[in-house]
Amino acid sequence: MLLNIKAKPSSLFVADEDPTAEAEGEPPGEVDFPWHCKAGIAANIQLVKQEFCKERGLKSFKIALTGKPLTGKSHFSS
C-alpha cells in the first residue's frame, strides 16, 4: 500500500537557508522560542504529562484490582 500525503512542515522544524546566519555565529534554523524541554521528553516527562492532562482536561483516577492469589495482580498493577 502506498500513501501520498501532501504535508508542509512548520517553520520551527525547517532550517533557514540564510547563509548569513552561520557567519553571525548563530546556528541555522535556530528559533527564538521558549523551550521548556530542551533536554528532551524523557528528562521532563512529568512536565509533559501535566501539560498533556491540563490541555485535554484529564484527571487521575483510582482503581481496585482484585483476584485470586498468584494471578498477576501485583505484576499488572505495577
N, CA, C, O and CB atoms as a CASP TS submission, in Angstrom:
PFRMAT TS
TARGET T0000
AUTHOR 0000-0000-0000
METHOD Language model
MODEL 1
PARENT N/A
ATOM      1  N   MET     1       0.840  -1.184   0.000  1.00  0.00           N
ATOM      2  CA  MET     1       0.000   0.000   0.000  1.00  0.00           C
ATOM      3  C   MET     1       0.881   1.242   0.000  1.00  0.00           C
ATOM      4  O   MET     1       1.892   1.304   0.700  1.00  0.00           O
ATOM      5  CB  MET     1      -0.953   0.001   1.216  1.00  0.00           C
ATOM      6  N   LEU     2       0.495   2.196  -0.769  1.00  0.00           N
ATOM      7  CA  LEU     2       1.213   3.462  -0.813  1.00  0.00           C
ATOM      8  C   LEU     2       0.270   4.579  -0.413  1.00  0.00           C
ATOM      9  O   LEU     2      -0.921   4.553  -0.723  1.00  0.00           O
ATOM     10  CB  LEU     2       1.806   3.719  -2.219  1.00  0.00           C
ATOM     11  N   LEU     3       0.819   5.555   0.277  1.00  0.00           N
ATOM     12  CA  LEU     3       0.023   6.687   0.722  1.00  0.00           C
ATOM     13  C   LEU     3       0.787   7.956   0.399  1.00  0.00           C
ATOM     14  O   LEU     3       1.932   8.116   0.822  1.00  0.00           O
ATOM     15  CB  LEU     3      -0.300   6.595   2.243  1.00  0.00           C
ATOM     16  N   ASN     4       0.177   8.844  -0.333  1.00  0.00           N
ATOM     17  CA  ASN     4       0.822  10.087  -0.711  1.00  0.00           C
ATOM     18  C   ASN     4       0.175  11.223   0.078  1.00  0.00           C
ATOM     19  O   ASN     4      -0.932  11.656  -0.241  1.00  0.00           O
ATOM     20  CB  ASN     4       0.717  10.332  -2.247  1.00  0.00           C
ATOM     21  N   ILE     5       0.865  11.698   1.096  1.00  0.00           N
ATOM     22  CA  ILE     5       0.350  12.790   1.921  1.00  0.00           C
ATOM     23  C   ILE     5       1.102  14.056   1.550  1.00  0.00           C
ATOM     24  O   ILE     5       2.331  14.104   1.605  1.00  0.00           O
ATOM     25  CB  ILE     5       0.495  12.476   3.449  1.00  0.00           C
ATOM     26  N   LYS     6       0.366  15.055   1.181  1.00  0.00           N
ATOM     27  CA  LYS     6       0.981  16.337   0.858  1.00  0.00           C
ATOM     28  C   LYS     6       0.951  17.195   2.119  1.00  0.00           C
ATOM     29  O   LYS     6      -0.066  17.812   2.436  1.00  0.00           O
ATOM     30  CB  LYS     6       0.243  17.048  -0.338  1.00  0.00           C
ATOM     31  N   ALA     7       2.067  17.229   2.831  1.00  0.00           N
ATOM     32  CA  ALA     7       2.159  17.977   4.079  1.00  0.00           C
ATOM     33  C   ALA     7       3.352  18.924   4.017  1.00  0.00           C
ATOM     34  O   ALA     7       4.349  18.647   3.350  1.00  0.00           O
ATOM     35  CB  ALA     7       2.284  17.018   5.290  1.00  0.00           C
ATOM     36  N   LYS     8       3.234  20.023   4.708  1.00  0.00           N
ATOM     37  CA  LYS     8       4.284  21.023   4.723  1.00  0.00           C
ATOM     38  C   LYS     8       4.748  21.198   6.173  1.00  0.00           C
ATOM     39  O   LYS     8       3.920  21.491   7.036  1.00  0.00           O
ATOM     40  CB  LYS     8       3.786  22.379   4.110  1.00  0.00           C
ATOM     41  N   PRO     9       6.046  21.030   6.471  1.00  0.00           N
ATOM     42  CA  PRO     9       6.500  21.146   7.857  1.00  0.00           C
ATOM     43  C   PRO     9       6.423  22.579   8.361  1.00  0.00           C
ATOM     44  O   PRO     9       6.512  23.531   7.586  1.00  0.00           O
ATOM     45  CB  PRO     9       7.924  20.631   7.988  1.00  0.00           C
ATOM     46  N   SER    10       6.259  22.715   9.662  1.00  0.00           N
ATOM     47  CA  SER    10       6.212  24.014  10.298  1.00  0.00           C
ATOM     48  C   SER    10       7.565  24.707  10.162  1.00  0.00           C
ATOM     49  O   SER    10       8.592  24.041  10.031  1.00  0.00           O
ATOM     50  CB  SER    10       5.812  23.881  11.776  1.00  0.00           C
ATOM     51  N   SER    11       7.572  26.016  10.193  1.00  0.00           N
ATOM     52  CA  SER    11       8.823  26.766  10.069  1.00  0.00           C
ATOM     53  C   SER    11       9.756  26.508  11.246  1.00  0.00           C
ATOM     54  O   SER    11      10.956  26.754  11.129  1.00  0.00           O
ATOM     55  CB  SER    11       8.532  28.256   9.957  1.00  0.00           C
ATOM     56  N   LEU    12       9.247  26.024  12.375  1.00  0.00           N
ATOM     57  CA  LEU    12      10.104  25.706  13.520  1.00  0.00           C
ATOM     58  C   LEU    12      11.007  24.515  13.239  1.00  0.00           C
ATOM     59  O   LEU    12      12.077  24.400  13.836  1.00  0.00           O
ATOM     60  CB  LEU    12       9.257  25.426  14.748  1.00  0.00           C
ATOM     61  N   PHE    13      10.588  23.617  12.330  1.00  0.00           N
ATOM     62  CA  PHE    13      11.323  22.404  12.069  1.00  0.00           C
ATOM     63  C   PHE    13      12.146  22.456  10.786  1.00  0.00           C
ATOM     64  O   PHE    13      12.786  21.467  10.428  1.00  0.00           O
ATOM     65  CB  PHE    13      10.381  21.263  12.009  1.00  0.00           C
ATOM     66  N   VAL    14      12.143  23.570  10.101  1.00  0.00           N
ATOM     67  CA  VAL    14      12.875  23.700   8.855  1.00  0.00           C
ATOM     68  C   VAL    14      14.026  24.671   9.066  1.00  0.00           C
ATOM     69  O   VAL    14      13.829  25.776   9.570  1.00  0.00           O
ATOM     70  CB  VAL    14      11.946  24.175   7.707  1.00  0.00           C
ATOM     71  N   ALA    15      15.229  24.258   8.679  1.00  0.00           N
ATOM     72  CA  ALA    15      16.405  25.108   8.819  1.00  0.00           C
ATOM     73  C   ALA    15      16.332  26.267   7.839  1.00  0.00           C
ATOM     74  O   ALA    15      15.843  26.116   6.720  1.00  0.00           O
ATOM     75  CB  ALA    15      17.693  24.300   8.599  1.00  0.00           C
ATOM     76  N   ASP    16      16.824  27.426   8.268  1.00  0.00           N
ATOM     77  CA  ASP    16      16.866  28.593   7.389  1.00  0.00           C
ATOM     78  C   ASP    16      17.909  28.376   6.299  1.00  0.00           C
ATOM     79  O   ASP    16      18.941  27.744   6.523  1.00  0.00           O
ATOM     80  CB  ASP    16      17.179  29.880   8.194  1.00  0.00           C
ATOM     81  N   GLU    17      17.628  28.900   5.142  1.00  0.00           N
ATOM     82  CA  GLU    17      18.560  28.832   4.027  1.00  0.00           C
ATOM     83  C   GLU    17      19.431  30.079   3.976  1.00  0.00           C
ATOM     84  O   GLU    17      20.105  30.322   2.975  1.00  0.00           O
ATOM     85  CB  GLU    17      17.807  28.659   2.710  1.00  0.00           C
ATOM     86  N   ASP    18      19.427  30.873   5.047  1.00  0.00           N
ATOM     87  CA  ASP    18      20.155  32.136   5.101  1.00  0.00           C
ATOM     88  C   ASP    18      21.625  31.884   5.425  1.00  0.00           C
ATOM     89  O   ASP    18      21.933  31.471   6.543  1.00  0.00           O
ATOM     90  CB  ASP    18      19.527  33.080   6.145  1.00  0.00           C
ATOM     91  N   PRO    19      22.551  32.119   4.477  1.00  0.00           N
ATOM     92  CA  PRO    19      23.972  31.866   4.744  1.00  0.00           C
ATOM     93  C   PRO    19      24.565  32.849   5.747  1.00  0.00           C
ATOM     94  O   PRO    19      25.614  32.565   6.324  1.00  0.00           O
ATOM     95  CB  PRO    19      24.760  31.929   3.451  1.00  0.00           C
ATOM     96  N   THR    20      23.932  33.985   5.972  1.00  0.00           N
ATOM     97  CA  THR    20      24.476  34.975   6.918  1.00  0.00           C
ATOM     98  C   THR    20      24.263  34.538   8.360  1.00  0.00           C
ATOM     99  O   THR    20      24.943  35.045   9.251  1.00  0.00           O
ATOM    100  CB  THR    20      23.827  36.347   6.691  1.00  0.00           C
ATOM    101  N   ALA    21      23.351  33.621   8.617  1.00  0.00           N
ATOM    102  CA  ALA    21      23.095  33.171   9.980  1.00  0.00           C
ATOM    103  C   ALA    21      24.312  32.456  10.555  1.00  0.00           C
ATOM    104  O   ALA    21      24.625  32.617  11.735  1.00  0.00           O
ATOM    105  CB  ALA    21      21.873  32.248  10.018  1.00  0.00           C
ATOM    106  N   GLU    22      25.003  31.665   9.730  1.00  0.00           N
ATOM    107  CA  GLU    22      26.194  30.978  10.199  1.00  0.00           C
ATOM    108  C   GLU    22      27.337  31.953  10.427  1.00  0.00           C
ATOM    109  O   GLU    22      28.121  31.779  11.359  1.00  0.00           O
ATOM    110  CB  GLU    22      26.610  29.906   9.208  1.00  0.00           C
ATOM    111  N   ALA    23      27.441  32.973   9.592  1.00  0.00           N
ATOM    112  CA  ALA    23      28.510  33.944   9.704  1.00  0.00           C
ATOM    113  C   ALA    23      28.377  34.769  10.979  1.00  0.00           C
ATOM    114  O   ALA    23      29.382  35.210  11.535  1.00  0.00           O
ATOM    115  CB  ALA    23      28.523  34.853   8.490  1.00  0.00           C
ATOM    116  N   GLU    24      27.167  34.979  11.441  1.00  0.00           N
ATOM    117  CA  GLU    24      26.954  35.768  12.641  1.00  0.00           C
ATOM    118  C   GLU    24      27.105  34.941  13.906  1.00  0.00           C
ATOM    119  O   GLU    24      26.901  35.466  15.001  1.00  0.00           O
ATOM    120  CB  GLU    24      25.591  36.401  12.605  1.00  0.00           C
ATOM    121  N   GLY    25      27.457  33.662  13.795  1.00  0.00           N
ATOM    122  CA  GLY    25      27.632  32.818  14.954  1.00  0.00           C
ATOM    123  C   GLY    25      26.353  32.174  15.439  1.00  0.00           C
ATOM    124  O   GLY    25      26.350  31.525  16.485  1.00  0.00           O
ATOM    125  N   GLU    26      25.287  32.333  14.717  1.00  0.00           N
ATOM    126  CA  GLU    26      24.002  31.756  15.085  1.00  0.00           C
ATOM    127  C   GLU    26      23.778  30.525  14.232  1.00  0.00           C
ATOM    128  O   GLU    26      23.859  30.609  13.006  1.00  0.00           O
ATOM    129  CB  GLU    26      22.842  32.780  14.910  1.00  0.00           C
ATOM    130  N   PRO    27      23.495  29.368  14.851  1.00  0.00           N
ATOM    131  CA  PRO    27      23.275  28.168  14.039  1.00  0.00           C
ATOM    132  C   PRO    27      22.056  28.327  13.134  1.00  0.00           C
ATOM    133  O   PRO    27      21.073  28.961  13.519  1.00  0.00           O
ATOM    134  CB  PRO    27      23.100  26.938  14.941  1.00  0.00           C
ATOM    135  N   PRO    28      22.118  27.753  11.931  1.00  0.00           N
ATOM    136  CA  PRO    28      20.976  27.883  11.020  1.00  0.00           C
ATOM    137  C   PRO    28      19.753  27.173  11.577  1.00  0.00           C
ATOM    138  O   PRO    28      19.861  26.092  12.155  1.00  0.00           O
ATOM    139  CB  PRO    28      21.324  27.322   9.637  1.00  0.00           C
ATOM    140  N   GLY    29      18.602  27.780  11.401  1.00  0.00           N
ATOM    141  CA  GLY    29      17.370  27.178  11.842  1.00  0.00           C
ATOM    142  C   GLY    29      17.046  27.441  13.303  1.00  0.00           C
ATOM    143  O   GLY    29      15.999  27.008  13.783  1.00  0.00           O
ATOM    144  N   GLU    30      17.907  28.131  14.014  1.00  0.00           N
ATOM    145  CA  GLU    30      17.666  28.414  15.439  1.00  0.00           C
ATOM    146  C   GLU    30      16.533  29.429  15.555  1.00  0.00           C
ATOM    147  O   GLU    30      16.573  30.481  14.918  1.00  0.00           O
ATOM    148  CB  GLU    30      18.965  28.950  16.142  1.00  0.00           C
ATOM    149  N   VAL    31      15.540  29.121  16.353  1.00  0.00           N
ATOM    150  CA  VAL    31      14.361  29.955  16.513  1.00  0.00           C
ATOM    151  C   VAL    31      14.289  30.435  17.954  1.00  0.00           C
ATOM    152  O   VAL    31      14.509  29.661  18.885  1.00  0.00           O
ATOM    153  CB  VAL    31      13.074  29.186  16.120  1.00  0.00           C
ATOM    154  N   ASP    32      13.983  31.704  18.134  1.00  0.00           N
ATOM    155  CA  ASP    32      13.839  32.240  19.482  1.00  0.00           C
ATOM    156  C   ASP    32      12.475  31.807  20.014  1.00  0.00           C
ATOM    157  O   ASP    32      11.466  32.479  19.800  1.00  0.00           O
ATOM    158  CB  ASP    32      13.988  33.806  19.499  1.00  0.00           C
ATOM    159  N   PHE    33      12.468  30.681  20.705  1.00  0.00           N
ATOM    160  CA  PHE    33      11.235  30.077  21.188  1.00  0.00           C
ATOM    161  C   PHE    33      11.483  29.581  22.605  1.00  0.00           C
ATOM    162  O   PHE    33      12.512  28.953  22.851  1.00  0.00           O
ATOM    163  CB  PHE    33      10.759  28.913  20.254  1.00  0.00           C
ATOM    164  N   PRO    34      10.586  29.837  23.539  1.00  0.00           N
ATOM    165  CA  PRO    34      10.829  29.429  24.930  1.00  0.00           C
ATOM    166  C   PRO    34      10.628  27.924  25.148  1.00  0.00           C
ATOM    167  O   PRO    34       9.566  27.509  25.612  1.00  0.00           O
ATOM    168  CB  PRO    34       9.907  30.205  25.863  1.00  0.00           C
ATOM    169  N   TRP    35      11.618  27.117  24.826  1.00  0.00           N
ATOM    170  CA  TRP    35      11.519  25.671  25.019  1.00  0.00           C
ATOM    171  C   TRP    35      11.586  25.346  26.497  1.00  0.00           C
ATOM    172  O   TRP    35      12.433  25.889  27.206  1.00  0.00           O
ATOM    173  CB  TRP    35      12.635  24.932  24.254  1.00  0.00           C
ATOM    174  N   HIS    36      10.715  24.474  26.977  1.00  0.00           N
ATOM    175  CA  HIS    36      10.824  24.043  28.354  1.00  0.00           C
ATOM    176  C   HIS    36      11.250  22.581  28.444  1.00  0.00           C
ATOM    177  O   HIS    36      11.321  22.021  29.537  1.00  0.00           O
ATOM    178  CB  HIS    36       9.505  24.252  29.074  1.00  0.00           C
ATOM    179  N   CYS    37      11.526  21.978  27.328  1.00  0.00           N
ATOM    180  CA  CYS    37      12.008  20.589  27.322  1.00  0.00           C
ATOM    181  C   CYS    37      13.236  20.460  26.427  1.00  0.00           C
ATOM    182  O   CYS    37      13.306  19.544  25.607  1.00  0.00           O
ATOM    183  CB  CYS    37      10.893  19.623  26.845  1.00  0.00           C
ATOM    184  N   LYS    38      14.202  21.361  26.571  1.00  0.00           N
ATOM    185  CA  LYS    38      15.392  21.289  25.728  1.00  0.00           C
ATOM    186  C   LYS    38      16.170  20.010  25.952  1.00  0.00           C
ATOM    187  O   LYS    38      16.822  19.512  25.034  1.00  0.00           O
ATOM    188  CB  LYS    38      16.285  22.478  25.981  1.00  0.00           C
ATOM    189  N   ALA    39      16.112  19.462  27.179  1.00  0.00           N
ATOM    190  CA  ALA    39      16.843  18.227  27.489  1.00  0.00           C
ATOM    191  C   ALA    39      16.133  16.995  26.940  1.00  0.00           C
ATOM    192  O   ALA    39      16.664  15.888  27.035  1.00  0.00           O
ATOM    193  CB  ALA    39      17.023  18.087  28.998  1.00  0.00           C
ATOM    194  N   GLY    40      14.949  17.165  26.371  1.00  0.00           N
ATOM    195  CA  GLY    40      14.217  16.046  25.798  1.00  0.00           C
ATOM    196  C   GLY    40      13.014  15.656  26.626  1.00  0.00           C
ATOM    197  O   GLY    40      12.868  16.079  27.773  1.00  0.00           O
ATOM    198  N   ILE    41      12.160  14.852  26.040  1.00  0.00           N
ATOM    199  CA  ILE    41      10.923  14.453  26.703  1.00  0.00           C
ATOM    200  C   ILE    41      11.202  13.559  27.905  1.00  0.00           C
ATOM    201  O   ILE    41      10.559  13.701  28.945  1.00  0.00           O
ATOM    202  CB  ILE    41      10.004  13.736  25.722  1.00  0.00           C
ATOM    203  N   ALA    42      12.162  12.634  27.770  1.00  0.00           N
ATOM    204  CA  ALA    42      12.427  11.691  28.865  1.00  0.00           C
ATOM    205  C   ALA    42      12.856  12.422  30.132  1.00  0.00           C
ATOM    206  O   ALA    42      12.470  12.017  31.229  1.00  0.00           O
ATOM    207  CB  ALA    42      13.509  10.682  28.454  1.00  0.00           C
ATOM    208  N   ALA    43      13.647  13.491  30.010  1.00  0.00           N
ATOM    209  CA  ALA    43      14.118  14.234  31.179  1.00  0.00           C
ATOM    210  C   ALA    43      13.009  15.077  31.798  1.00  0.00           C
ATOM    211  O   ALA    43      13.097  15.437  32.972  1.00  0.00           O
ATOM    212  CB  ALA    43      15.292  15.125  30.796  1.00  0.00           C
ATOM    213  N   ASN    44      11.977  15.397  31.040  1.00  0.00           N
ATOM    214  CA  ASN    44      10.905  16.266  31.516  1.00  0.00           C
ATOM    215  C   ASN    44       9.535  15.616  31.395  1.00  0.00           C
ATOM    216  O   ASN    44       8.542  16.290  31.121  1.00  0.00           O
ATOM    217  CB  ASN    44      10.918  17.568  30.752  1.00  0.00           C
ATOM    218  N   ILE    45       9.485  14.306  31.599  1.00  0.00           N
ATOM    219  CA  ILE    45       8.244  13.579  31.350  1.00  0.00           C
ATOM    220  C   ILE    45       7.110  14.041  32.264  1.00  0.00           C
ATOM    221  O   ILE    45       5.956  14.058  31.837  1.00  0.00           O
ATOM    222  CB  ILE    45       8.472  12.091  31.529  1.00  0.00           C
ATOM    223  N   GLN    46       7.405  14.413  33.500  1.00  0.00           N
ATOM    224  CA  GLN    46       6.345  14.864  34.406  1.00  0.00           C
ATOM    225  C   GLN    46       5.732  16.176  33.910  1.00  0.00           C
ATOM    226  O   GLN    46       4.515  16.353  33.971  1.00  0.00           O
ATOM    227  CB  GLN    46       6.898  15.041  35.839  1.00  0.00           C
ATOM    228  N   LEU    47       6.565  17.090  33.421  1.00  0.00           N
ATOM    229  CA  LEU    47       6.072  18.356  32.880  1.00  0.00           C
ATOM    230  C   LEU    47       5.217  18.117  31.637  1.00  0.00           C
ATOM    231  O   LEU    47       4.170  18.743  31.468  1.00  0.00           O
ATOM    232  CB  LEU    47       7.246  19.291  32.547  1.00  0.00           C
ATOM    233  N   VAL    48       5.662  17.221  30.779  1.00  0.00           N
ATOM    234  CA  VAL    48       4.902  16.889  29.566  1.00  0.00           C
ATOM    235  C   VAL    48       3.562  16.267  29.950  1.00  0.00           C
ATOM    236  O   VAL    48       2.526  16.604  29.377  1.00  0.00           O
ATOM    237  CB  VAL    48       5.710  15.920  28.653  1.00  0.00           C
ATOM    238  N   LYS    49       3.589  15.359  30.921  1.00  0.00           N
ATOM    239  CA  LYS    49       2.353  14.699  31.375  1.00  0.00           C
ATOM    240  C   LYS    49       1.366  15.710  31.951  1.00  0.00           C
ATOM    241  O   LYS    49       0.175  15.665  31.647  1.00  0.00           O
ATOM    242  CB  LYS    49       2.673  13.623  32.429  1.00  0.00           C
ATOM    243  N   GLN    50       1.868  16.623  32.786  1.00  0.00           N
ATOM    244  CA  GLN    50       0.990  17.633  33.379  1.00  0.00           C
ATOM    245  C   GLN    50       0.378  18.531  32.313  1.00  0.00           C
ATOM    246  O   GLN    50      -0.811  18.845  32.366  1.00  0.00           O
ATOM    247  CB  GLN    50       1.760  18.478  34.392  1.00  0.00           C
ATOM    248  N   GLU    51       1.193  18.945  31.344  1.00  0.00           N
ATOM    249  CA  GLU    51       0.699  19.803  30.262  1.00  0.00           C
ATOM    250  C   GLU    51      -0.328  19.058  29.412  1.00  0.00           C
ATOM    251  O   GLU    51      -1.359  19.624  29.049  1.00  0.00           O
ATOM    252  CB  GLU    51       1.868  20.290  29.379  1.00  0.00           C
ATOM    253  N   PHE    52      -0.055  17.800  29.095  1.00  0.00           N
ATOM    254  CA  PHE    52      -0.967  16.983  28.297  1.00  0.00           C
ATOM    255  C   PHE    52      -2.318  16.840  28.994  1.00  0.00           C
ATOM    256  O   PHE    52      -3.365  17.036  28.377  1.00  0.00           O
ATOM    257  CB  PHE    52      -0.356  15.596  28.034  1.00  0.00           C
ATOM    258  N   CYS    53      -2.290  16.496  30.295  1.00  0.00           N
ATOM    259  CA  CYS    53      -3.530  16.299  31.047  1.00  0.00           C
ATOM    260  C   CYS    53      -4.303  17.610  31.198  1.00  0.00           C
ATOM    261  O   CYS    53      -5.532  17.617  31.132  1.00  0.00           O
ATOM    262  CB  CYS    53      -3.225  15.707  32.428  1.00  0.00           C
ATOM    263  N   LYS    54      -3.591  18.710  31.400  1.00  0.00           N
ATOM    264  CA  LYS    54      -4.250  20.012  31.555  1.00  0.00           C
ATOM    265  C   LYS    54      -4.951  20.430  30.267  1.00  0.00           C
ATOM    266  O   LYS    54      -6.096  20.881  30.304  1.00  0.00           O
ATOM    267  CB  LYS    54      -3.229  21.085  31.968  1.00  0.00           C
ATOM    268  N   GLU    55      -4.280  20.285  29.137  1.00  0.00           N
ATOM    269  CA  GLU    55      -4.839  20.708  27.852  1.00  0.00           C
ATOM    270  C   GLU    55      -6.049  19.873  27.446  1.00  0.00           C
ATOM    271  O   GLU    55      -6.953  20.378  26.780  1.00  0.00           O
ATOM    272  CB  GLU    55      -3.776  20.626  26.771  1.00  0.00           C
ATOM    273  N   ARG    56      -6.073  18.607  27.839  1.00  0.00           N
ATOM    274  CA  ARG    56      -7.169  17.725  27.449  1.00  0.00           C
ATOM    275  C   ARG    56      -8.203  17.507  28.542  1.00  0.00           C
ATOM    276  O   ARG    56      -9.158  16.750  28.369  1.00  0.00           O
ATOM    277  CB  ARG    56      -6.621  16.408  27.029  1.00  0.00           C
ATOM    278  N   GLY    57      -7.998  18.186  29.679  1.00  0.00           N
ATOM    279  CA  GLY    57      -8.969  18.097  30.768  1.00  0.00           C
ATOM    280  C   GLY    57      -9.028  16.721  31.406  1.00  0.00           C
ATOM    281  O   GLY    57     -10.086  16.301  31.874  1.00  0.00           O
ATOM    282  N   LEU    58      -7.897  16.011  31.432  1.00  0.00           N
ATOM    283  CA  LEU    58      -7.864  14.672  32.004  1.00  0.00           C
ATOM    284  C   LEU    58      -7.585  14.742  33.499  1.00  0.00           C
ATOM    285  O   LEU    58      -6.833  15.603  33.955  1.00  0.00           O
ATOM    286  CB  LEU    58      -6.807  13.810  31.301  1.00  0.00           C
ATOM    287  N   LYS    59      -8.178  13.854  34.244  1.00  0.00           N
ATOM    288  CA  LYS    59      -7.966  13.793  35.684  1.00  0.00           C
ATOM    289  C   LYS    59      -7.579  12.368  36.045  1.00  0.00           C
ATOM    290  O   LYS    59      -8.009  11.412  35.398  1.00  0.00           O
ATOM    291  CB  LYS    59      -9.238  14.249  36.468  1.00  0.00           C
ATOM    292  N   SER    60      -6.758  12.235  37.091  1.00  0.00           N
ATOM    293  CA  SER    60      -6.344  10.905  37.511  1.00  0.00           C
ATOM    294  C   SER    60      -7.506  10.185  38.179  1.00  0.00           C
ATOM    295  O   SER    60      -8.445  10.813  38.670  1.00  0.00           O
ATOM    296  CB  SER    60      -5.139  10.985  38.464  1.00  0.00           C
ATOM    297  N   PHE    61      -7.432   8.881  38.190  1.00  0.00           N
ATOM    298  CA  PHE    61      -8.472   8.089  38.821  1.00  0.00           C
ATOM    299  C   PHE    61      -7.828   6.894  39.515  1.00  0.00           C
ATOM    300  O   PHE    61      -6.692   6.527  39.217  1.00  0.00           O
ATOM    301  CB  PHE    61      -9.530   7.628  37.783  1.00  0.00           C
ATOM    302  N   LYS    62      -8.556   6.300  40.430  1.00  0.00           N
ATOM    303  CA  LYS    62      -8.074   5.135  41.157  1.00  0.00           C
ATOM    304  C   LYS    62      -8.915   3.926  40.770  1.00  0.00           C
ATOM    305  O   LYS    62     -10.103   4.038  40.467  1.00  0.00           O
ATOM    306  CB  LYS    62      -8.120   5.375  42.691  1.00  0.00           C
ATOM    307  N   ILE    63      -8.268   2.778  40.790  1.00  0.00           N
ATOM    308  CA  ILE    63      -8.988   1.542  40.504  1.00  0.00           C
ATOM    309  C   ILE    63      -8.677   0.536  41.608  1.00  0.00           C
ATOM    310  O   ILE    63      -7.656   0.639  42.288  1.00  0.00           O
ATOM    311  CB  ILE    63      -8.601   0.971  39.098  1.00  0.00           C
ATOM    312  N   ALA    64      -9.542  -0.404  41.773  1.00  0.00           N
ATOM    313  CA  ALA    64      -9.328  -1.512  42.703  1.00  0.00           C
ATOM    314  C   ALA    64      -9.143  -2.777  41.881  1.00  0.00           C
ATOM    315  O   ALA    64      -9.959  -3.088  41.013  1.00  0.00           O
ATOM    316  CB  ALA    64     -10.523  -1.661  43.713  1.00  0.00           C
ATOM    317  N   LEU    65      -8.084  -3.493  42.152  1.00  0.00           N
ATOM    318  CA  LEU    65      -7.771  -4.710  41.407  1.00  0.00           C
ATOM    319  C   LEU    65      -7.839  -5.888  42.366  1.00  0.00           C
ATOM    320  O   LEU    65      -7.089  -5.947  43.341  1.00  0.00           O
ATOM    321  CB  LEU    65      -6.366  -4.619  40.727  1.00  0.00           C
ATOM    322  N   THR    66      -8.720  -6.804  42.094  1.00  0.00           N
ATOM    323  CA  THR    66      -8.890  -7.967  42.971  1.00  0.00           C
ATOM    324  C   THR    66      -8.746  -9.241  42.169  1.00  0.00           C
ATOM    325  O   THR    66      -8.890  -9.244  40.946  1.00  0.00           O
ATOM    326  CB  THR    66     -10.260  -7.934  43.680  1.00  0.00           C
ATOM    327  N   GLY    67      -8.463 -10.309  42.861  1.00  0.00           N
ATOM    328  CA  GLY    67      -8.348 -11.601  42.197  1.00  0.00           C
ATOM    329  C   GLY    67      -7.752 -12.636  43.122  1.00  0.00           C
ATOM    330  O   GLY    67      -7.370 -12.329  44.251  1.00  0.00           O
ATOM    331  N   LYS    68      -7.676 -13.834  42.651  1.00  0.00           N
ATOM    332  CA  LYS    68      -7.131 -14.942  43.430  1.00  0.00           C
ATOM    333  C   LYS    68      -5.615 -14.792  43.550  1.00  0.00           C
ATOM    334  O   LYS    68      -4.991 -14.100  42.745  1.00  0.00           O
ATOM    335  CB  LYS    68      -7.496 -16.303  42.779  1.00  0.00           C
ATOM    336  N   PRO    69      -5.027 -15.436  44.549  1.00  0.00           N
ATOM    337  CA  PRO    69      -3.569 -15.392  44.702  1.00  0.00           C
ATOM    338  C   PRO    69      -2.847 -15.924  43.461  1.00  0.00           C
ATOM    339  O   PRO    69      -3.307 -16.856  42.801  1.00  0.00           O
ATOM    340  CB  PRO    69      -3.146 -16.198  45.930  1.00  0.00           C
ATOM    341  N   LEU    70      -1.704 -15.305  43.166  1.00  0.00           N
ATOM    342  CA  LEU    70      -0.824 -15.706  42.059  1.00  0.00           C
ATOM    343  C   LEU    70      -1.468 -15.585  40.678  1.00  0.00           C
ATOM    344  O   LEU    70      -1.158 -16.369  39.781  1.00  0.00           O
ATOM    345  CB  LEU    70      -0.377 -17.123  42.266  1.00  0.00           C
ATOM    346  N   THR    71      -2.361 -14.609  40.500  1.00  0.00           N
ATOM    347  CA  THR    71      -2.960 -14.391  39.177  1.00  0.00           C
ATOM    348  C   THR    71      -2.337 -13.203  38.455  1.00  0.00           C
ATOM    349  O   THR    71      -2.729 -12.903  37.327  1.00  0.00           O
ATOM    350  CB  THR    71      -4.461 -14.178  39.310  1.00  0.00           C
ATOM    351  N   GLY    72      -1.367 -12.512  39.083  1.00  0.00           N
ATOM    352  CA  GLY    72      -0.662 -11.410  38.426  1.00  0.00           C
ATOM    353  C   GLY    72      -1.170 -10.034  38.774  1.00  0.00           C
ATOM    354  O   GLY    72      -0.930  -9.086  38.027  1.00  0.00           O
ATOM    355  N   LYS    73      -1.868  -9.893  39.895  1.00  0.00           N
ATOM    356  CA  LYS    73      -2.400  -8.579  40.292  1.00  0.00           C
ATOM    357  C   LYS    73      -1.269  -7.585  40.500  1.00  0.00           C
ATOM    358  O   LYS    73      -1.314  -6.471  39.978  1.00  0.00           O
ATOM    359  CB  LYS    73      -3.243  -8.696  41.578  1.00  0.00           C
ATOM    360  N   SER    74      -0.266  -7.977  41.255  1.00  0.00           N
ATOM    361  CA  SER    74       0.874  -7.082  41.524  1.00  0.00           C
ATOM    362  C   SER    74       1.632  -6.749  40.251  1.00  0.00           C
ATOM    363  O   SER    74       2.040  -5.606  40.046  1.00  0.00           O
ATOM    364  CB  SER    74       1.828  -7.717  42.540  1.00  0.00           C
ATOM    365  N   HIS    75       1.821  -7.747  39.395  1.00  0.00           N
ATOM    366  CA  HIS    75       2.535  -7.536  38.137  1.00  0.00           C
ATOM    367  C   HIS    75       1.830  -6.519  37.255  1.00  0.00           C
ATOM    368  O   HIS    75       2.459  -5.575  36.777  1.00  0.00           O
ATOM    369  CB  HIS    75       2.684  -8.848  37.391  1.00  0.00           C
ATOM    370  N   PHE    76       0.549  -6.697  37.033  1.00  0.00           N
ATOM    371  CA  PHE    76      -0.184  -5.808  36.132  1.00  0.00           C
ATOM    372  C   PHE    76      -0.482  -4.456  36.760  1.00  0.00           C
ATOM    373  O   PHE    76      -0.615  -3.468  36.039  1.00  0.00           O
ATOM    374  CB  PHE    76      -1.475  -6.458  35.702  1.00  0.00           C
ATOM    375  N   SER    77      -0.590  -4.384  38.066  1.00  0.00           N
ATOM    376  CA  SER    77      -0.863  -3.090  38.694  1.00  0.00           C
ATOM    377  C   SER    77       0.385  -2.217  38.764  1.00  0.00           C
ATOM    378  O   SER    77       0.282  -0.994  38.855  1.00  0.00           O
ATOM    379  CB  SER    77      -1.427  -3.294  40.092  1.00  0.00           C
ATOM    380  N   SER    78       1.571  -2.840  38.722  1.00  0.00           N
ATOM    381  CA  SER    78       2.789  -2.027  38.747  1.00  0.00           C
ATOM    382  C   SER    78       3.003  -1.392  37.395  1.00  0.00           C
ATOM    383  O   SER    78       3.977  -0.664  37.202  1.00  0.00           O
ATOM    384  CB  SER    78       4.016  -2.873  39.142  1.00  0.00           C
TER
END
